[in-house]
């Protein structure tokens, strides 16, 4: 079974960037160094007029701080301060629900969204097909990026923001599923509007989920957690891209 050009191009346009991003985050996660706040050079006393008792106390403090420093170094995951797999597994165990929701969010988005490109591009003009695809892709990535920044800036978010945004995304899927069942094509305006809403809510929700989990973790594991979340999101996007290609073939 051969894929048509538009299906192949759509698949490659979304699968390859996400797959490369997954590779980058995996590499970053394996070779990432933890940011431990350890003072390796305790301050030295510079007073030359101190008596002998004070200098002895100072030396004892130096030895104590030095021993504490080496104890902390020895208690790190490994001698190079790289992230160990036990740290990653602990993050996965403590945040598996949110990580699963992140993957499902990405799968749903990247399964349904590329179908807009296919459903709005069956015209007789190949140039018009290309313009529609490029416009939808541009709207998606720009909206996703803008609302990711809004998610970082929006400090006063609450759980209601997540609930309302998620509910809005579910309501948005109704006309898409209706078009699937009735075999009707989506208009250009509808496809652009749905693309904008899917992209903006995807960027915002994924950013808020990342911030929420990072706030609840220990300081030294916040960096691990954020990378694990981004990794799960992009794995979900890869799976969604593959699922979209399968859906195209099943629907004929």
Number of C-alpha atoms within 10 A of each C-alpha: 4 6 11 9 9 16 18 12 13 19 20 15 14 18 21 13 13 21 16 13 17 21 14 12 19 16 11 14 22 14 14 17 15 18 12 13 8 11 10 10 10 13 8 9 11 7 8 7 8 10 9 9 9 12 15 11 11 14 14 12 13 16 13 11 16 16 12 13 17 11 11 12 16 12 11 15 15 11 9 11 17 15 20 16 12 10 14 17 12 13 21 17 11 12 17 14 10 17 25 16 16 25 24 18 20 24 24 19 23 26 23 20 23 24 21 23 26 18 19 20 22 13 10 8 9 11 9 13 17 13 12 20 20 13 12 23 21 14 19 22 15 16 21 23 17 14 21 22 13 16 23 13 10 13 10 7 12 11 10 9 14 16 11 11 18 16 11 14 18 10 11 14 15 11 13 20 12 11 13 15 10 8 11 11 16 20 13 16 10 14 21 21 14 21 25 20 19 23 25 24 22 26 23 24 20 23 20 22 19 23 18 16 18 18 11 12 16 10 14 12 19 20 17 22 27 20 18 21 28 22 23 22 26 25 22 27 28 27 21 27 30 18 17 24 19 13 14 16 13 8 9 6
